[in-house]
Amino acid sequence: MTQPEKSVVGKNVTKVDAFKLARGEAVYTDDFRPDGMLYAKVLRSPHAHARILSVDVSKALEFDGVVDVIWHQDVKAILHTRAGQSYPEPSPYDTVVMPEKARFIGDRVAVVVAESLVVAQRALELIEVQYEELPAITDMDEALTRTDVLIHETPDPRGISQAGKSNLAASIDKQVGDVDAALKTCDHVVQRVYTLPRVQASHIEPHISMAWVDEDQRLVVRTSTQVPFHLRRMLARILEMPEAKIRVIKPRVGGGFGDKQELVVEDLVSILALRTKRPVRLEFTREEELIAARYRHPQRITMTTGVMNDGTMVANRMRVLADTGAYGSHALTVQGNTGQKVLPMYPAANIHFQVECVYTNNPISGAFRGYGAPQGCFALERHMDEVAKALGMDRLELRKMNHIKLGDTDPLSAKLGEGKEGLVRVVNSTGLEEGIRLGCDAIGWNKPRPASQPHLKRGLGMALAMQGSGIAGVDWGAATVKLNDDGSVNLFVGATDIGQGSDTVLAQMCAEELGIACEQVQVLSSDTDLTPFDVGAYASSTTYISGGAVIKAAAKVREQLADVLAGPWECDPGAIVFAHGKASAPGGQSMTMQEVAMFAFYKAMIQPMATESHMSNDSPPPFAAQFADVEVDQETGRVYLRKFVSTVDCGTVIHPRLVQGQIEGAVAQGIGYALFEEVLLDRRGKVLNPNFLDYKIACTLDMPEMETILVETDEPSGPHGAKAAGEVPIDGPAPAILNAICDAVGVSLFQLPATAERVWRVCRDAEQ
């Protein structure tokens, strides 16, 4: 029998947690308050680089309501990485729970746990610390050249970092072809330097975690995380406990954007819960988020491109200098993505990608949505306009001539696998050309665009972006599907819903395979005791990887049911169709899913249930073409973003409204990155704007007219033809907006953010 058209996939079904969220009933980490809960606060270093000689906690311990205080003498120094990545982690093991040396202003010195938050805060003031101040390095170039001041002296036990020898945390040098030789043959060689700022994810819910010891003497950690299974593994190492004695529960999460792809507070609450035998809670303030959480890596990128007179791109070189801050979480892999996910957009025959990522005494950099690609995309797409200008060629035509196309091979993938080298990506689906056409029409690319006021200048900009769908050969996940006797289904997934709606999308896929309504699928996700393994919410892997596992498990249950029915119906199991809430056979037999379940339970006496895993050696790129329409006041430098258009190819769209929300949320973050977000540090490494009064993020008043166009393709390796959508739309807004500003005022900007002052200064300098 022919399978029916999709009835759930591709539809805007009600989000599985919609009513709970609307009624304020969704249970986040902070909504759970176990009896006897204690409150923890961290004493942080006022120095960027200092040895902690002694910590006198006697007065704090005597303070009424204080239960415990710990510092480095109380905790075993086990080197580890806090980066939530698959094992073996590619990040350096350069971290201990409580360091003997502070490496940035805000580093951990001591932790107080008390009966109330007020008491814990007051007790911090009673702790007396003696420091030996050391020279601080807060400049990337200085960190790269100096060896007399080392931020990390202890070598990584696995030999990844150069601790004890230099301040280099990670490096990459990969080449396809011979760029130096190719540049000599080119008609034009264009070189520019692009500067990217330090920005923070600014999710609504701060880092928050609580831990307790249950009745079976097991450690339970309830936390706002993107990586519960990685977190359990890291805690087991730090605490020297078997993983079987640790349970990690991820409830609803109020945003993560990569900042929660790391162990930030969970180790402290775990240690304190084990010491006190009481529940312990630790929550960051907004100031702590902007000092002690994680940032997008600041980078300086040098782009060198060789082209022929007709626009043919012959060679591309990207050199990246990045600041990982005090610790090297994600130091290698973020910078790897800066080139790996970006340079293949224009697959020249000669490509050279170099990275030097250095330790400094600045706050810690880490994962942030896009994971290195926003930095690389800004440099490359801003550079494409510069190359077009040098050639005297139309910038749109230059891109159309050189961008990657259907059937093309990603030239870097074999040289630089994010997880495994040698896995070559081939573009088997792309809607990029259609997206460019639709985006140009929507923004009015070739139409006259007069300014709205005489003193304003108007311009258009564009950017192309590609990303990935999980990490090829590394990311994997599992799912369990269990039929209940009323015909409903329990779906257990380790995949982590952090607000993006993955619980809903995975429920849709499960329902589609079984031919039932989405409302009949009850989802339980991200509990290391109850759900199967999943790497977590990062690398745009959930729909593509976790969805693949769900489809396999649901299909296995469907096969089990078909086998049960085939006997009494006297037909081939493969001929039975499950759709619209019932099973049907060619002979006209049919049962509702509830009747099928009752037959399975009480006649066949089996439990229809399956667990399946999914991993892919491919990582098909989603594509985006994004366009900005701006007006610029040259007298003040103020930029008015009038319209922004995104066309996105994410394969088959599973839930259109959720995808649109993902794209528009990413654009909002990209607007902030382009125009005003920047964490400012003084020369000592102190954060100067650790609050939302001084650190500006985009709000509703900053949003332009926004148009989002979904360009559907069918990805052969994806579940129902789907690819990722979460990261690619954050890559293009910044370069598209900067290109539009440059088009409007006829100058070149090479630094983010394009604040009013920076735009004004560039315009003033151009006039002089």
N, C-alpha and C positions, 0 to 999 in steps of 0.2 A: 504494500500500500504506500502511496506517496505521502510523505510527511506534510502536514499543513503549514501554511504561512505562520511566521512568528506572531505570537499573540501577546507576549510579555516583553521580550527584548525589543528595544527601540521605542518603547512607550514611556510616557511620563507617569509611571505608577507613583502612588503615595509613598513617600520616604518611610522606611520602617519605624523610624523614631520621631516622625513628624509631630504626632499629637503630644508625645511626652515633652518634646522641646517647646511646643507652643504653649503648653499648660505649665511649664516650669517644673515638670516632674522628672526630667532626665537626671540621673544620679551621677554626678561628677565625683572626683576624688574627695573634694572638700565637703560633699554632702553626707559623707559617712563619718560618724563620730563615735568610735568605740568607747566604752566605759573606761575611765581612768587614763584618758589620753594625756600625754605630755607634749610640750611644745619646745621645739629646738630653734636656736638662732646661732648664726655663725659670726665669730669675731674675725674680721678681715684685716689683712696687712695694709698699713698706710704707706708702705714703701714698695717701690717697683722691684727692687732687688735687695734682699737682706737675709742674712742667716738669723734664724730664731734661736737665740742662745738659751733663754729660759722663759718659762711661763709660770707665773705664780697665780694659782687658781684658788688659794685658800680663802680669800675674802668672798669670792663668788660662791664657793661651796657653803659658806656660813650664812649666806643670804637666805632669808625665809622663803621657801618655795622652790629653791634650786635642788634638783635631784642628782645631777651628775654634770661633770665638765670633762671633756677630753681634749688632748692635744697630741703632738706627735709621739711623745713617750708612751702613750697609752694604746697606740695602734701599730700593729706590725706593718713595716714598710715593704709591701709587695708591689713590685713594678707591674703596671698594667696600662692598657689604653682604655679611655672612656668612650671611644667611638663605637657606636652600635652597628657593627658590620659583621659579615659572615666570617667564620673561622677558617683558616688563620687570618686574623685581622691584619690588613696591610699598614695600619698606623703604628707608629713607634710606641713601645712600652716605656713611657717616660714619666709616668704619673704614680703617685702613692696617695693614700687616703688623706693623710695629714703630713704635709711636707716639713722637712727641717729647714728648708730655705724658701722664702716667699719669692715668687718670680713675676708677680704683677701686683699692682695696687688693687686689692680685692681678693687676693689669694687667701686660702684657709689658714688660720692660725690656731683657733680653738673653737669648740662647739659646746654651748650650754643647753641643757635640757631641764625644763622647769614645769611647775604645775600650771602656769599661765604664760601667755605670750608677753605680757607686760613684765613679769618677773624675769623671764629669759632675757628680754631686751635690757633691763636695768642691770642684770648680772654681768653683761658684757663689759660694762663700764668699770667693774671691780677687778677685772683681770689685768695683771701687770705683766708686761712683756719687755724683755730686753732684746734688742736687735743689733746686729752688726751690719751696718749699711754697706752695700757693694755698688760699684759702678753700674748704672742702668743703661741698657741699649734699647732705644725706642725707634731707631731709624733702620730701615731695611738694608740700605747700602752699608751702613756701619756694621750691622750684624753679619753681613756677608764677608766683610774683609777682616774683621778683628778676630783674633784667636786668643788674645790675652785675657779677655772677659768671656767666660763660657756660661751660658744660661743653664745648660745641662752638663754635668760632669760625669754622671754615672752612665756607662754604656748600656744600651738596650740589650737585654739578654739574648735577643734573636739577631742582633747585629744589623738592624734596619737603619737606625739613625746614626749620625756621626758624633754622638754625644761623647764628650771628653776630648774631641779633636777640633771641632768647629761648631758654629751655630747653624749649620745646614740641617734642616729637619727632613727634607726630601728633595730629590732631583729626578728629572726625566730628560733624556736626549734621544729622540727617535727621528729617523729620517726615511723618507721614500724618495728614491732617485738621488740626485745630487744638486742641491739648491745653489750652492756657490757657482758651480759650473753653468747651471741653467741661467742664472741671473746675468752672466756675461753675454748671453745670446739674445737678451731681451731688448726691445726698442725703448722701453721705459721701466725704471725701477723706482718704486714709490715706497718711502719709509716714513712712518709716523709713530709717535709714542702716545699711549692712551693710559689714563690714570683712573682707577676705580676705587671708591671709598669703602670704608668700614660701615656696614649697616646691620640692623638687628631685626629679627623676625617679628617682634612686637605682637605675638598672639595674645588674645584677650585673657585667656587663663594662664597665669604664670606657672612656673615649675612648682609642682606640689607633689608630695609623696608622704605616705604613712606606712608604718610597719609594726607588726606585733608578732608574738609567739603564740601559736594556737594551742589547743588542748592536746595535740599530739606532739608538742614541742617542735613544730615546724615553723620556719620563718615565713610569714605572709607579708607581701609588699603590695600595697594598693597605690598605683601611681599613674600620673599623666605621662604616658610614654608612647613612642611610636614603635618600639622594638622590645616587646616583653620577653621573647625567648632569648634574644641576645643579652638582654639585661640579666636574666637569670644566670646565664653562663658566666657573665662578668662578675656577678655577685658571688657565685660559687668560688671563683678564683680568689677574690679579695678576702672573703670570709673563711676560706679554707674549709668549706662545707660541701657535701655532695649535693648535686642539683636536686636530688629527690627530696631533700629537706627544705627546699625553697619553692614557694609558690608566688608567682607574679600575676596580679590581676590588673588589667587595664579597663577602667570604666569609661564613661563618655569623656571625650577630650575636647577642650576648648581651644583647639588649634595647636599646631606643632611646627609646620613648615620647615622641618629638618632640625630645628633647634632642640627637639625632643628625641632626636636620633642619637642620643648620647646619655651616659650615666652622669647626671649633674648633682642630684641630691639623694638618690636612693641608697647609696652606700652609707651615708651618715645616719639616716633613720634606721637602717638595718642594724648597724653596730650598736646604736643607742638602745634599740628595742631588745637586742640580745643581752646587753649589760643590765638594763633596768627591769627586764621582764614585764614591761608595760608598753602599751601602744605609744608610738612617737610620731609626731607630725612636724613637717618642715615645709614652709611655703616661702617663696621668694617675694619680696616687694618689687614694685616696678623699678626702683633704683637698682636693686640687685640684678634684675633681668638685664639692665643696660650696663652692668659692670661685670657680672660673674656668670652670665649665661654664655651664649655663643654668638659670633658674628659671621656674616659673609666675609670671606677673605678679602682684604684690600690687596690690590695688585697693580703693578705697572707692566703694561704689555707693549712690546715693540713689534710692530707688524712691518714686514718687508715683502713686497709683491712685485714680481716681474711679469710684464705683459707685452704683447705685440701691438702694433699700431691698430690692428683690426679688433682689439679687445680680448684676444685669446690669452687666457691666464696660463703662464708657463710655470711659475714657481711661487710658493708662499712660505714664509717663515714667520713663526710666532715665538717670541721669547717672553717668558713670564717670570717676573720676580714677585713673590707673594710673601705676606706676613702671616704666619700661623699663630703669632702671639707666644704666650708663655709655655704652651703645651702643643703637641703635634697631632691632636685628634683630627682625622680626615686630611692631614697635610698632603699626603701623596695623592689620594683619590680625587679630591676636589680639584686640585690643579690638573690632574690627568684629564678630567672632564672638560676643563677650559679649552683644551685643544681637541680632544677625541670626539666630543659631541658637536664641535663647531667647524673645524677646518674641513671635514668631508663635505660641507655644503657646496664647496667649489673644488671638485676633485682634480686638482692640477697634477701633472705627471711628477712634479717635484715638490715635496712638502717636508719641512723641517720644524719640529716642535721641541722646544727646550723649556725646562722649568728649573728654577731654584726657589725653594720655599724655606724661609729662614725663621728661626726662633728669635723673638724679641721679648722685652719686658713689658709688652703691651697685653691687654686682656685677650682672652682666647678666641681664636677663630674656629669655625667648625662647619657643620652642614647648614645650608639654607636653601630653600626651594630653588631648583635649577642646578644646584650643586656644582658651581664653577662655570656652567654654561652661560649665565647672564653676563659674566665678565668677558668671556671670550667672544660672545655674540656681539657685545657692544663694540669691542675693538675691531672685529672683522667687518661688521656691517657699517660702522662709521668709516672704516678704511675703504670699503667699496665705493663710497661716494667720493673719497679723496682720489682714488685711482681713476674714476670716471672723469673727475675734474682735470687731472693731469693729462688724460687722453683727449679731452674735449668731446667726450662721448656721453650719450644719455645714460644715466645711472640705472634706469629700469632695464634698458636693453643690455647693458653690461651684465646684470644679474641673470637675465633670461638666457643669455648666451652661454654662461659658465656654470649655472647651478646644476646640482646632481639630478639625474633623471631616472626614470623607470629602467631597471635592469643594470644600472651602474653599480659598481662595487665601491664600498667605503674604503678608500686607500689606506687609512690609518689602522683599521681594525685588526689586521693581521700582525701589525707591529706593536700596537698598544692596546691590548685587551684590558678593560677596566678590571676584570677579574681573571680572565685566562687569555693569554696571547694565542694567536693563531686562529681564533674564531672570526671568520671573515663575514662581514655584513654585506648582503646584496639587497638593493632596494626592489622589493617585490610588490610594493603598493605605494602610490604617491598621488596626492591630489594637489601638489604644489602649483603646477601650471594653471590648473583651474582656479585655485585659490588666488593666485596673482591676478588673473583676469577679473574675477569677481570683486576682489579688493580694490583694484583700480577703478572699476565702475562705481563702487560704493563711495569711495573717497573723492571721486571726480578728478582723477589724476591728470587728464588732458584737457580739462575744462578751465576757463578763466576763473580766477579766484581773487577778486578785489578785496582789500581789507575793509573791515567794518567801520574804521575811523581813519581819518587822514594821517594821524601820527603813528599808526600801526603798520607793520610790515607782515605780510602773510606768506606762509610757506608750507610745503608738503614734504613728508619724509616717509621712508619705508624701510623695512628690514625683513629678512628671511631667517627662519630658524628651523633647526631639526634637533631632536633629542634621542631618546631611546625608550624601550619598553622593558624595564628590568635590566639586570646585569647578566649578559649572556654567559651561560655555563656556570653561573654562581647562584643566582637567586632561585629559590624554589619554595613551594608551599604545599600544604596538604589540606584536605577537606573531608569531613565525615557527613554523610547524609543518612538519616534514620527516619523511616516511615512510622507513623503512629496509626493506631487502629481506627481513627476517625478520618483518615485520608490526608491529614496534615503531615508536615515534614519538619524535623529538627535539622538545621544546618549548623554544624560546628566548624568554625574556621579560626586559624591562628591569625589571619589577616587583621590588620589594625585600622579600624575606622577612627580617624581623628577629625571628623567633621566633613570630610569630602564625600561621604555617602557610600563607602564601599560595602557596608552591610546590605544596603538596598540593591546595589548593582549585582552583588553575588547572589542575593535572594532571587533577583530576576532571572539570572542564568539557571539557577536550580529549578525554578518554577517552569521555565521554558522547556527544559529537558524532560520534565515529568508531566508536562501538559496540565499544570494546575495554576491557580491564581497565586499571585505574589503574596497575598495576604495569608495564604496557607503555609508559608515558610517562616518558621520561627528561628531567628539567628542568634547564636551565642558565639561571641568572638573574643579572642585575646585573653584567655585564662590558661596559664601553662599547665594547670592540673586537668582541665576538662577539654581543651581543644587541641587539635593536632598542630604540628610545627608550622611556622611561617616566618620568613625573614623579617617581616614587618613592613610598615608604610614608608618606603623610600624608593628612590630610583624609578619612580613611575611604574612599579611592578605589580600593583594589586590586581587591576582588571586583567592584565595580560597573563600574569603568572598564577595568582590565586584563583582567578576565573577559570583558568585551564584545569586546575585541580577540582573545582566545584563541578564543572561539566563532566569530567571523568567519573566522579563519585555518583552524581545523579544518573548518568547513563548506566552505570553498573546496577543501581537500584532498579532502574527501568527494565533492564535485562532480566533481573531476578523476578520481577513481577510478570514479565512476558513468559518466562519459563514456567511459572506457576499456572498461568492461564492457558498456555498452549495445549496442555493435556486435555482438560475437560472441553476446550473449544475445538479440539482436533484440528489445529492449524500450526503453521510454522511460527515460532516465536517472533521472527523478524517481520512478520506480516502484521503484527498487532501494533496499533497506533495509539499513543497517549496524547490526548489533546482536549482542551475545553473541559477539563475536570473529569474525563472518563477514558476508559480503554475500549477500543473497538477492533473487531476482527473482520476479515473479508466476508465471512458468512453472515454478517449482520448481528453477531453477538456483541453485547456491550455491557459495561458495568460502570457505575460512578467510581471515582477513586476511593470513596469510603467503602463501597462494596468490595472493591478489589482488596483493600486493606483488611477488611473483616475476613475475607476468604483466605488471605495469606496467613493471618494470625490463628484462625480457628478451624480451618480445614487443612491447609498445607502445613500449618504449625511451624512457620519460620518467621524470623525477624528480618524483613528487608532492610538491609543496611550495608553501607560500603564506605571505606576510607581509601582515598586515592591521592597520589602525589603528582606534582607537575613541575618540570624544569625545562627550560628551553636553551638551546645553544644559539638561538637567534635573539636579536633585540631590535625588532623592526622600528625604524624611526617614524614618529609622527612629525608632521610638518606644519609650519605656520607662516603666513605672509601677513604682516601687520603694517598699518598705515596711520600716519598722524597728520592732522591739519592744525597748524598753530598760527597765532598772531603774536608779534613781539613788539613791545614798546622800546625803541632804541634809547630813549631818553632816560628810562628807569631800569631797563633790562628785564622787566617783568614779562613772563611768558604766559599766554592764554591758550590753553589746549582746548580747541573748539570741537574736534571730533576725533574719535579713534575707532578704527576698523580692524577686526581680527578675522582672518579666515584660517580655519584649523582643520587639518586632516588627521583624525584619530581613528581611522578605519571605520568599522561599523559602530554607530553610536548606540550604546546600550540604554542610556537614559538622557535624552536631549537636554532636559532642564538642568540636570546636575552638571552636565558637561558645560553648558553655558555659564553656570555659576562658577565653575572652576576657572573658565577662561576670563570672565570679568573680574573675579577676585585676583587673578594673576596680573591682569592689566592694572588694577588699582595699586598693587605692590610695585609694579614696574614704573608707574607714574611717580611714585614717591622716590624710587631709585634714580629716576631721571632728573627730577626737579628740586628736591629739597632734603632727602634723607642723608644724613652723615653723622656718625658718632665722632665727636671731636675730642682729641686728646691733647694735653699740653706736652711739653718736652720731657716731663717726668713720667709720662704714661698714665696720667690721671684723666678719667672721663669728665669732660666739662659740661655735658648736657644729659645727665642720667634721669630724665623725666620727660613726660610728654608735653610740657610747656616749652621745652627747649629742643627736644628731639621731635621733629615734625614727621608724622606719617600722613598719608593721603586720607581724607575724609570725604563725606558726600559732597561738600562744597567744591572739592577739587575735581570731581568727576565730569568729564565732557559728555557730549552726545556719544553713545557707544553703540556700535553695531557689530554683532557676532554672527559669522556665517560658518556653518559646519559643512565641510566638503567630505562627504562620505566616500570611502573606498572599501575594498574587501581585502584585508590582510590574510593571506592563506595560512599563516602560522598562528593566528590569533583566535581566541574564543569567540565564536560567531563573527569572525572577521575583525575583531576589535584590536586597537592599539592603545597606547597610553595617551592621556590628555592633561595630566596634572602639572607638568613642568614646562612643556614647550611654550605655552603662551606668556610665560614671564620673561623669556629671553629677548623678545623683540621690541617691547615698548620703549626702553631707554634709547637704543640706537635710532629707532624710527622718530622719536621726539627730537633728539639732537640733530638728526639729519634735516628735520623740518625747520628747526631754528636756524641752522646754517643756510638752508635754502631761502629763508625769509630775509635774513639780514646780510647775506653774502660774505660771511666770515666762517672760520673753522673753529670748532670747539672740540677739545680732546680730553675733557675731564668731566666726571660726574661728581656731584649733581650740578646741573646747569642752573645755579641760583641766580637771582636777579642781579646780584653784584658781579658775578662772573660774566654773565652775558653782557652787562653794561661795560665792564672793563674791556672785553674783547671788541665790542663795537667802538669804544672810544679809541683803543689802540689802532684799530683799522683806519680810523679817520685821520690819525696823526701821521 
